[in-house]
Amino acid sequence: MRASLLQVAVNEDEPVESRRRRVAALVRDQAGADLVVLPELWTTGAFAYEAFGAEAEPLEGPTHEAMAKAASEAGVWLHAGSVPERAADGTLYNTSLVFSPSGELAESYRKIHRFGFDKGEAVLMGAGEDLVTVRLPDTVVGVATCYDLRFPELFRGLVDAGAETFVVPAGWPERRRAHWTLLARARAVENQAYVLACGTAGTHAGVPQAGHSVVVDPWGEVLAEAGSGEEVLTVDFDPATVAGTRDRFPALKDRALGLDRPRR
């Protein structure tokens, strides 16, 4: 498979609609890739909390329309990152959109773990409840978003649902960049899966972004890593490596603890 991670620069001086058009063109440029990935909240910026309400859109809003068209024109599977979704009851969610090469919405995922503790996303947005996987022709993708990366139980749940490749869009800050790479490698090793982690570049709401999108194989080896600026990171990887790794080193079969284990 060929994957292209679009590490988009999100800066406050670029209007949202202009960025939406620019990113759609970047997606179209990836014709020939199997999978294209965008970052978290690239329309607004993950730390631009005051923009969440103003720029929130329904699931089938302008970003859905633009990305569906771009995926169809490029003929690619597109994880379109996430957008601030406004549900019918008014609740905001950090929602990821995954499109098929025909431009159909294959799945959506509402971020389960909201960042901010007692402020920001944690109080402005609702929490998702459902684990989401997407079956591509050559692999099963497990979907997670940014802060989710710190919660290994979510990824183990995705493995139980059949995931072989994790796609993680993010708006990760530069000041915690070391955690970003460490956690991506940890999730790959412990689950014997690929991790495709796509971050943003630029600065929004005064928070410099880490960039450094990364692709990690099931042994925790970094196959490719971006720099700090806007960049398209393209990598070829073999999804069959997951089954081979799990067969040769069957650590997942030795799991002894689980949520259903009796407690004293």
Secondary structure, 3 states (H helix, E strand, C coil): CEEEEEECECCCCCCHHHHHHHHHHHHHCCCCCCEEECCCCCCCCCCCHHHHHHHCECCCCHHHHHHHHHHHHHCCEEEEEEEEEECCCCCEEEEEEEECCCCCEEEEEECCCCCCCCCCHHHHCCCCCCCCEEECCCCEEEECCHHHHHCHHHHHHHHHCCCCEEEEECCCEHHHHHHHHHHHHHHHHHHCCEEEEECCECEECCEEECCCCEEECCCCCEEEECCCCCEEEEEECCCHHHHHHHHHCCHHHHCCCCCCCCCC
